Amino acid sequence: MLHRPTKQLGLAVRVTVMEGDQVVASGTGRPDQQFTLTVPGVERWSPDNPRCYDVHVALLPSSEPYSPDEQR
């Protein structure tokens, strides 16, 4: 959640989790509300299995209004 929530309904936040060039999870939500993004088959990093994921977060214009309980 943003530290300074916005009341502008014209914004959306998109979170994308990547493993190399492959998208393993992606979700979109309101920037003023928390949402959960599940990464299927996630593997914890360890010295024996040094698996790393990149997380990309983007604040985007949104032309669609959100209902209060909507999650994408």
N, C-alpha and C positions, 0 to 999 in steps of 0.2 A: 504494500500500500504506500502511496506517496506520503511524504511527511506533511505536505500541505495539500489536502484533498481539494479537488476542483468541483465546482457545481456545474461546469459546462458539460452538457450532454453531447456536445459535438466532438468529444474526444474518446478514444479507445486505447487500451494498452494491449500490445501483442507480445507474448513470451514464446520463444522458440528454443528448444533444446536440441543441440546438434551433437552427433558423434562423427567426427570427420566431416564428410560432405553430406551425410545422411541426417534428415530431420527425424528425431525419435519421438518428439512430442511438441505440440503447439497448442496455444490457447489464446483467446481474446476475452477481455473483460473491461469493466469500467475502471478508470484510473483512481476513483475515490472509494473503491471497495476491494477487499481481499478476495482472491479466488484461488482455487487449488488446481494445480497442474500435475497430473499423474504421468510418470515416465515408466512405461512398461519394460520389464526386464532390466531395470537399472542395476548396475554392478558397482559395488563400493570399491574405491581405490585402495590398493595395497601395494607393497613393494613387489609382491609376486604377480600381481595383476594390475598394472598401472593404467587403469581405464580412466580417461578424462572426457568430460562433456563441456561443450561451450554453450553458454546461455546468452541469447540475444533478446534485448528488451527494446521495444519501440513504442513511442507515443504517436498515435495516428489520428487524423481527422476521421470522424465517423458521421455518415449521413443518416444512420439509423438510430432512432431513440431506443433506449433500453428500458425494459420493465424493471421494477425494483429487485426481483428475484431471478433475473436472467443471468445465465452464465454461458459463455461460449467456449 
